Amino acid sequence: MFEAKKFFTASLATALLLSSAVVASAEISPADEATISIQQEFPLQLDDMTTITTPYDPALYDFIKSEEPNEVTVKVAEKTSGRIVSTYGEKIQTQDNPGKMAIMATGTYTTRTVYRTYTDREVNGKHFAGADLYTVYNCYQSGSFGQINSVSSTYWSPMGGGGNFYLEAPNAQSQPTGKTNTFPTNQVTTTGTVVLTTKETSAFGVAISKFSFNLGTDGYSRLPIRDAAYNINFGE
């Protein structure tokens, strides 16, 4: 099911170059899961219609899937240590036919919310801060055929259950890519940048720097999340 492919299309590379300017003035921390630069993509099946790209090679990582009605969550764990490095998810909401399009009256319309979690470096099995990059998009499907009609919103949200931090300079955008580069499309590319910022000097009994935060001259510690990106593919 998983096959490695080259990731950077021209449109995605352009979007990443533009978005990287948002955190250009922020202090840069050591590379970790939060700042990973995506060089390859591996397709991760969320449900029978939706595939999201991930930089995690299935030869090195396990994908632990849990499903509920109209919702799926996938945790990515290192095979060697069992450490969770990221989480992907999808929620599905069925809609009435928008505009009552008679030509597609037999199909199903849904609004889908997909996200990926980006975190700081784990210390003693815990994360202090993290953020979810969301894409909300509207789809039509009939059998195995599917298309993305539009994107409602793209945004960052703080990871739940973390410490005392906030999101500085959040930036997120989605654009149609795939076969058409316009809506309707079979693929949407989402990119974003954000800076995790805190006044705390320690968390869970260890220095905040252990979570890859860098202390700034203003007394705040920051961890930029750069080059956050994924493709959403819908249908065949």
C-alpha positions as CSV (number, residue, x, y, z in Angstrom):
1,M,0.0,0.0,0.0
2,F,2.9,2.3,0.7
3,E,5.1,3.4,-2.2
4,A,7.7,6.1,-1.9
5,K,7.5,9.0,-4.3
6,K,9.2,12.4,-4.8
7,F,7.3,15.1,-2.9
8,F,8.2,18.6,-4.1
9,T,6.1,19.6,-7.0
10,A,6.7,23.1,-8.4
11,S,3.5,24.5,-6.8
12,L,4.3,23.0,-3.4
13,A,7.9,24.3,-3.5
14,T,6.7,27.8,-4.3
15,A,4.2,27.7,-1.5
16,L,6.8,26.6,1.0
17,L,9.2,29.3,0.0
18,L,6.5,31.9,0.5
19,S,5.4,30.6,3.8
20,S,8.9,30.3,5.2
21,A,9.2,34.1,5.3
22,V,6.7,34.2,8.2
23,V,9.2,32.7,10.6
24,A,12.3,34.1,9.1
25,S,12.9,36.3,12.0
26,A,12.3,33.6,14.6
27,E,15.2,31.8,16.3
28,I,15.7,28.4,14.8
29,S,15.9,25.3,16.9
30,P,17.6,22.0,16.1
31,A,16.0,19.8,13.5
32,D,13.4,17.4,14.9
33,E,9.9,16.1,14.0
34,A,8.5,19.7,14.2
35,T,11.0,21.1,11.7
36,I,11.3,18.1,9.4
37,S,11.9,19.0,5.7
38,I,9.8,16.7,3.6
39,Q,11.9,15.1,0.8
40,Q,9.7,12.0,0.1
41,E,6.1,11.2,0.5
42,F,4.4,8.0,1.4
43,P,0.6,7.6,0.9
44,L,-1.4,6.9,4.1
45,Q,-4.9,5.7,3.6
46,L,-7.3,7.3,6.0
47,D,-10.5,5.8,4.6
48,D,-11.7,4.2,1.3
49,M,-11.7,7.6,-0.4
50,T,-9.1,9.8,1.3
51,T,-5.3,9.4,1.2
52,I,-2.9,11.9,2.9
53,T,0.9,12.0,2.3
54,T,3.3,11.5,5.1
55,P,7.1,11.8,5.3
56,Y,7.3,8.7,7.5
57,D,8.7,5.6,5.8
58,P,6.5,2.5,6.7
59,A,9.7,0.5,6.9
60,L,10.7,2.5,9.9
61,Y,7.4,3.5,11.4
62,D,4.1,1.8,12.4
63,F,0.8,3.4,11.7
64,I,-1.7,2.7,14.5
65,K,-5.3,3.3,13.2
66,S,-8.4,3.7,15.4
67,E,-11.8,4.2,13.8
68,E,-15.2,5.5,15.0
69,P,-18.3,6.3,12.9
70,N,-17.2,9.0,10.4
71,E,-13.9,9.5,12.1
72,V,-10.4,8.0,11.9
73,T,-7.2,8.6,13.8
74,V,-3.7,7.3,12.9
75,K,-0.8,7.6,15.3
76,V,2.7,7.3,13.8
77,A,5.2,5.3,16.0
78,E,8.8,4.5,15.6
79,K,9.3,0.8,15.2
80,T,12.4,0.7,17.3
81,S,11.2,2.6,20.3
82,G,7.4,2.8,20.0
83,R,7.7,6.6,20.4
84,I,4.7,8.5,18.8
85,V,6.1,11.2,16.5
86,S,2.9,12.5,14.8
87,T,-0.8,12.0,14.5
88,Y,-3.1,12.2,11.5
89,G,-6.9,12.3,11.5
90,E,-10.1,12.8,9.5
91,K,-13.7,13.6,10.4
92,I,-16.5,13.3,7.9
93,Q,-19.8,15.2,7.9
94,T,-22.5,14.3,5.2
95,Q,-24.1,17.3,3.5
96,D,-27.2,17.9,1.4
97,N,-26.6,18.5,-2.3
98,P,-25.3,22.1,-2.3
99,G,-27.0,23.9,-5.2
100,K,-29.2,20.8,-5.8
101,M,-27.1,19.7,-8.8
102,A,-29.4,17.3,-10.7
103,I,-26.5,15.8,-12.8
104,M,-24.9,14.5,-9.5
105,A,-28.1,13.8,-7.6
106,T,-27.2,10.1,-7.0
107,G,-23.9,10.8,-5.3
108,T,-22.9,11.9,-1.8
109,Y,-21.6,15.3,-0.6
110,T,-19.4,15.5,2.4
111,T,-17.4,18.0,4.3
112,R,-14.1,16.5,5.5
113,T,-11.7,17.7,8.1
114,V,-8.1,16.4,7.9
115,Y,-5.2,17.3,10.2
116,R,-1.6,16.4,11.0
117,T,-0.1,17.1,14.5
118,Y,3.3,18.7,14.8
119,T,5.0,18.7,18.2
120,D,8.2,19.6,20.0
121,R,10.8,17.0,20.8
122,E,9.5,14.4,23.2
123,V,11.2,14.2,26.7
124,N,10.5,11.3,29.0
125,G,7.5,10.3,26.9
126,K,5.9,13.8,27.1
127,H,5.4,16.8,24.8
128,F,5.1,20.3,26.1
129,A,3.7,21.9,23.0
130,G,2.4,21.2,19.6
131,A,-0.1,22.3,16.9
132,D,-2.5,20.7,14.5
133,L,-2.6,21.8,10.8
134,Y,-6.2,21.5,9.6
135,T,-7.8,21.4,6.2
136,V,-11.6,21.6,5.8
137,Y,-12.8,20.7,2.3
138,N,-16.0,19.8,0.5
139,C,-16.3,16.7,-1.7
140,Y,-18.6,14.8,-4.0
141,Q,-18.4,11.0,-4.5
142,S,-20.2,8.4,-6.4
143,G,-18.9,4.9,-6.1
144,S,-15.1,5.0,-6.4
145,F,-15.2,8.4,-8.2
146,G,-14.5,11.4,-6.0
147,Q,-13.6,15.1,-6.4
148,I,-12.8,18.0,-4.1
149,N,-15.1,20.9,-4.9
150,S,-13.6,23.5,-2.6
151,V,-11.6,24.2,0.6
152,S,-13.6,25.9,3.4
153,S,-10.7,26.7,5.6
154,T,-7.1,25.9,6.5
155,Y,-5.8,26.8,10.0
156,W,-3.5,25.9,13.0
157,S,-4.9,24.9,16.4
158,P,-3.0,24.3,19.6
159,M,-2.5,20.6,20.5
160,G,-4.7,19.6,23.4
161,G,-3.2,18.5,26.7
162,G,0.0,20.5,26.4
163,G,1.7,23.1,28.6
164,N,1.4,26.9,28.8
165,F,2.2,28.0,25.3
166,Y,0.6,29.9,22.4
167,L,0.8,30.0,18.6
168,E,2.8,32.9,17.2
169,A,2.5,34.0,13.5
170,P,0.3,31.1,12.3
171,N,0.1,30.9,8.6
172,A,-1.7,28.2,6.6
173,Q,-3.0,27.8,3.1
174,S,-4.4,25.2,0.7
175,Q,-4.4,25.1,-3.1
176,P,-5.8,22.7,-5.7
177,T,-3.0,20.6,-7.3
178,G,-3.2,17.1,-8.8
179,K,-4.4,16.7,-12.3
180,T,-6.2,20.0,-12.8
181,N,-4.6,22.7,-10.5
182,T,-8.1,24.1,-10.1
183,F,-11.4,23.1,-8.5
184,P,-12.9,20.6,-8.8
185,T,-9.7,18.5,-8.3
186,N,-8.5,15.1,-7.0
187,Q,-5.8,16.6,-4.9
188,V,-5.3,19.6,-2.5
189,T,-1.9,20.6,-1.1
190,T,-1.8,22.2,2.4
191,T,1.2,24.1,3.7
192,G,1.9,26.2,6.8
193,T,4.3,27.7,9.3
194,V,3.8,28.6,13.0
195,V,6.0,29.3,16.0
196,L,5.3,27.7,19.4
197,T,6.0,30.3,22.0
198,T,6.2,30.2,25.8
199,K,7.4,32.1,28.8
200,E,7.9,28.9,30.8
201,T,11.5,28.0,31.6
202,S,10.8,24.3,32.5
203,A,8.2,21.7,32.0
204,F,7.6,18.3,33.7
205,G,10.7,18.9,35.8
206,V,13.1,19.6,33.0
207,A,14.4,22.7,31.2
208,I,12.2,23.9,28.3
209,S,15.3,23.8,26.1
210,K,15.1,20.0,26.2
211,F,12.0,20.2,24.1
212,S,14.0,22.0,21.4
213,F,12.9,25.5,22.4
214,N,15.4,28.4,22.0
215,L,15.4,31.3,24.5
216,G,15.0,34.7,22.8
217,T,16.4,38.1,23.9
218,D,12.8,39.1,24.9
219,G,12.6,36.3,27.5
220,Y,10.3,34.1,25.5
221,S,11.3,30.6,24.3
222,R,10.3,29.7,20.7
223,L,10.1,26.6,18.5
224,P,9.4,27.3,14.8
225,I,7.5,24.7,12.8
226,R,8.7,25.2,9.3
227,D,7.8,23.5,6.0
228,A,4.7,21.9,7.4
229,A,3.0,20.3,4.3
230,Y,0.8,17.4,3.1
231,N,-1.2,16.4,0.1
232,I,-4.8,15.2,0.3
233,N,-5.9,12.9,-2.5
234,F,-9.6,12.1,-2.8
235,G,-11.1,9.3,-4.9
236,E,-9.5,7.5,-7.9
